[in-house]
Amino acid sequence: MSEQDLLKGTKIIDISSPLYNEMDKYPSLEGFKLQWIRTISNEDRANMSRITMESHVGTHVDAPLHFVKNGKSIDLMPLQNLLGIAEVIEIPYPCTVTKEFLEKYYKGNRILLFKFGKNRYNRNFDYFDLTATDFFIRHGVKALGTDNFSVDSKNTKYKIHEALLKNEVWIVEGLNFENVTSGVFEFICLPLLIKNAEGSPARAILLEKENAN
């Protein structure tokens, strides 16, 4: 089967945030830096760069080890947790995702992606409460994604991370939903295979069939 046949009638939507110097980031992080250490223009044989960043910059996956002592590291993540049918849910400003909200909108998918929008980057309003995390766990949600830097607000601090990760609900943060509306898609997200790490940068895409949604 050719590549054209495999993807025929399918739209690929890249929902990864690009990495670049001076990009937006979680306030306490140093962020992403690309530095050229060899350049052809400087009479080197090849161009080569050095990249420095925390593992939680841009689009990335949080493993349980991020908040759970002796939790699973990113290299132990079952790949199927970040592959499959996913539901993108757009959250009205400044709504908090609660059990009551989910009971209205949840369609039974085990990968849930939440679009809060750039006006929620400041973390001033709660994104989720603990009734929502209980709902995710009871319904067997295996991964949760957001376009924010964090699933926690200034108020919830670390409670949402802890509730999800101790139950091995893998978290994807820093997604880019600029060109995505609510709907059901095929989701692919692959973190780097880093031994013993608590998180990793990732590339994430949605696949949308023609006439879907």
N, C-alpha and C positions, 0 to 999 in steps of 0.2 A: 504494500500500500504506500503510495507516494505521500509526501507532506501535504500536497494540495488536497488529496482525497481525505486525509485524516482531519484536516481543518476546514473542509468545505462547509460553507454555511455557518461558520463559527467566527464570531468577533472576539479578538483578544484585547482585553482591557488591562493595561499595566496599572496597578494600584500601589506601586512602590513609590516612596518619596526619594527623589534624587539626593545623592550625597555631594556636598560641595563646601568649600571654605566659607565660614561665616553663616552657615545655614541656621535656621531656627532649631532650638534644642530645649531639653528640660533644663531649668535654670541652674541646677547644681552641677551640671556636667561641663567639661571643657569643650566637648564637641568634636567635629570632624576636621581633620587637617590633611591636605595633600601637599607634599613637598617634593619638588624635583631634585633628585640627587645625581642624576646623569642626564645630559641632553646632547643631542646631535649638534645643536647649534653651538655648543661649547666644546666641539671636537671629540665628543665621546662616540663610541661605535653604535650606541643605542640610547633610546630614552628609557629612563627608569624612575619611578616615583616611590616615595615612602608614605604610607597611610597610617595615621594615628587617630584613634577614636575609642570611646567607651563602647561596650557591647550593646548599649541601649540608646544609640543615636540613629535617627532615621527609622525606616521600617525594620523592626526587629521582633524576635520571639523571646518571651520570658519562659524559662524552664522553672520547675518547682524549686530548684536549688537557689533561685533568686531570693526567696523569702522563707524557705523551709530548710531547717538544719538537716543535713543528710538527704535532702530531696534529690530527685533525678536531675542530672545535668543534661545539657542540650543534645549531646551525642546519644543519649538514651531515649530520645523522643520517638515514639512510633510515627513513622512518616504518614501513615494513614490518618493521623489526627489533624493534619493540615492539608488533606486532599479530599475533595468530595463536594457534595451539594451544600451551598451556603446561602443564607438569607441575609441580604443587606437591608437594614432597617434605619430609616432617617428619623432622627429624634428632634422634635420641635424645641426651639429655644424658649426657656431654659429648663425644659422637662428633665426629670430624673427617671431613669429606668427602674421600675418597681415590679413586684409580682403582678399588681393589677394591670400595669401597662403591658406586660408580656402576655397575660391571659387574653388580651385583645388582639395582639399582633403575631404571636408565635405560631408558626406553621409546622412545627415538628422536626425541623432540621437540626442537626447536631453541630453545625458550625454557624455561628451567629456573628455578623459584622455590623457594627454600629457607626452610623455617620452623624457626628455631632456638629461638625462645621468649625471653621477657623475662629468664630467668635466664642468658642468654648475653650480655647487653648490656655486661658489664664487660670483654669482650675478653680474659679470662684464658686461655681455651682456643682453640686454632686452629679456625677455621671450615673452611678449605680448605687442602690442601697442593698442591705444584707438580705432583704426579702427577694431581691433579684438573684443574688448569688445562690440562695437556697433553691430557687426555681431552676436555675441552670443545672445544678447538681442533681436534683430530683429527676430532671428530664434527660439526663445523660448527655448534656452538651459537652463536647470534647475539646472545643476551641472557641475562643472569643476574641474578636478583633475590634479595634477602634482607630479612628483617625487622629486621636489625641496622643500627647506624649505619654499619658498614663491613664490607667483605668481608675485611679484614685484622684479625688479632689483634695483641696487643702483641708477640708473638713474630715473626710474619711481617712486621710493619711495613708495607712498601709492596709486597712481592713479588707478592702476588696481584693487586692493582690493575695493576701494571706488566705482568705476564704476560698478563692479559686485554685491557687497553686497547691495548697495542701490536699486538695481533691483531684489533682492532676488535670485540671482544666487549663490547657496551654493558652497563653495570652500573646496576641500579636498587636503591637502598638505602632503608631506612626504611619498608618496606611493613608493613601491618598485617594479620596473619593470625589475629587473635583468633577470628574466626568461620569459619575455613577449616581443613579437614582435607586430608590427602593426596588427590590425584586429578588428573584432566585437565580443563582448563577452556579456554574462549576468553579471551584476555588482551588488554586494551587499555590502553596507557600513553602519554600524550602530554605531553612536556615543553614548556615555553614556547619560542617561536621567538625566541631571544635571539642576536643576531649576535655571533660571535667569543667566546662564553662557553664555559668548560670544563665547565659543568654547569647544571642547571636544576631548579627545583621541578616536580613532575608530579602529575597525577591518574591513578590506576590503578584498574581494575575487572576483575573476573572475571565471565564469563557462564557460567551453568551450566544445561544443558538438564534438563528434568524426567526423573527416573529415571536421570540420569547418575551415574557413579561407583558 
